[in-house]
Structure formats: C-alpha cells, structure tokens
Amino acid sequence: MIQDDEAAREARVEDEERRVHRHPNYMAIFWWLFGLTAGEVSYSVFTHPPRAVLMSVLVGLAIVKATLVALFFMHLKFEKKTLGIIVASTLLLGVILVSVGMAEKLLPRP
C-alpha cells in the first residue's frame, strides 16, 4: 500500500515536470540572432555574389532568424501542436509570397 502511494506520488511529480517547460536561455538566442545578423551584413558587404544568390542567402537567413524568434521569444516551442500548425501554415504562405516576389524580379518578362 505504501509503495502504491509512493509510486502514484512519483508519477504525479513526473507529470508536473513534463507539463512545466524549462525557460529558454534568452541570451544564447540573442547571441545567435546577433551572429546571424552580423553574418548577413558581412556577406552582403564583403562578398559580391550575383544578386539572385545574395537575395536567396539573405532570405534564407531571415527565415532562420524568424523561426528562432517565433520559437523562443513567442514561446511557440512550448505550445500545443495545433498552434504550431497554424503558425507553420502562415510561414508557408509567407514563403510563397516572397518567392513570387523574387520570381517577379528575377525572371524575364514575356
């Protein structure tokens, strides 16, 4: 009987620990964002790739930075899956819109 109570108590503690999320290291995320921004600036200033390559790299890095901000500063990493699906679908729409804009600029006009 005592072992059953102790096992139930341990199960409750483990369940509570799973529900409570750990706080992310905001300074580490800040330094990652700072490093990615410094990389974007140095890439665009010190190298001179073709415009399409430059735009693709900068948009890719912006997507990575937006994902980091959404996951950690907006706490989406710790939300339910349905909210993640909603946010992912809007991100997909954003990628489509950006790619259409890039195609307008890069592809030749008929």
C-alpha positions in Angstrom: 0.0 0.0 0.0 2.8 2.4 0.9 4.6 1.5 -2.3 1.5 2.3 -4.4 1.1 5.7 -2.8 4.8 6.5 -3.4 4.6 5.3 -7.0 1.5 7.5 -7.6 3.2 10.5 -6.0 6.3 10.0 -8.2 4.0 9.7 -11.3 2.3 13.0 -10.4 5.7 14.7 -9.9 6.9 13.4 -13.3 3.7 14.5 -15.0 4.0 18.0 -13.5 7.6 18.2 -14.6 6.6 17.3 -18.1 3.9 20.0 -18.2 6.1 22.8 -16.9 8.6 23.8 -19.6 12.1 25.0 -18.9 12.8 28.6 -19.6 15.0 29.0 -22.7 18.3 30.7 -22.5 17.3 34.1 -24.0 20.9 35.4 -24.1 22.0 32.4 -26.1 19.2 33.0 -28.6 20.1 36.7 -28.7 23.7 35.9 -29.5 22.6 33.5 -32.2 20.4 36.2 -33.7 23.3 38.8 -33.4 25.7 36.4 -35.1 23.3 35.6 -37.9 22.7 39.4 -38.5 26.5 40.1 -38.5 26.9 37.2 -41.0 24.2 38.7 -43.2 25.8 42.1 -43.1 29.3 40.9 -43.7 28.1 38.6 -46.5 26.4 41.4 -48.3 29.2 43.9 -47.8 32.4 41.9 -48.2 31.4 39.4 -50.9 29.9 40.3 -54.2 27.9 37.3 -55.4 25.3 37.5 -58.1 22.1 39.3 -57.0 20.0 36.2 -57.1 22.4 34.3 -54.8 22.7 37.2 -52.4 18.9 37.5 -52.2 18.5 33.8 -51.6 21.1 33.6 -48.9 19.7 36.7 -47.1 16.1 35.4 -47.3 17.2 32.0 -46.0 19.0 33.6 -43.0 15.9 35.8 -42.4 13.7 32.7 -42.3 16.1 31.1 -39.8 16.1 34.2 -37.6 12.3 34.5 -37.8 12.0 30.9 -36.7 14.2 31.4 -33.7 12.2 34.4 -32.7 8.9 32.6 -33.1 10.0 29.5 -31.3 11.7 31.1 -28.3 10.6 34.7 -27.8 7.0 34.0 -28.8 7.1 30.7 -26.8 5.7 28.6 -29.7 8.2 25.8 -28.9 6.2 25.1 -25.8 2.7 25.4 -27.2 0.3 22.7 -28.4 0.8 21.2 -31.8 -2.3 22.8 -33.3 -1.0 26.3 -32.7 2.3 25.2 -34.3 0.4 24.0 -37.4 -1.4 27.4 -37.6 1.9 29.3 -37.4 3.6 26.9 -39.8 0.9 27.4 -42.4 1.3 31.2 -42.2 5.0 30.8 -42.6 4.4 28.7 -45.6 2.2 31.5 -47.0 5.0 34.0 -46.4 7.5 31.8 -48.2 5.1 31.6 -51.2 4.6 35.3 -51.3 8.4 36.0 -51.0 9.2 33.5 -53.7 6.6 35.1 -56.0 8.1 38.5 -55.4 11.6 37.1 -56.2 10.3 35.5 -59.3 8.8 38.8 -60.4 12.1 40.4 -60.1 14.4 37.7 -61.4 12.5 36.0 -64.2 12.4 37.7 -67.7 9.2 39.4 -68.7 7.3 38.0 -71.7 
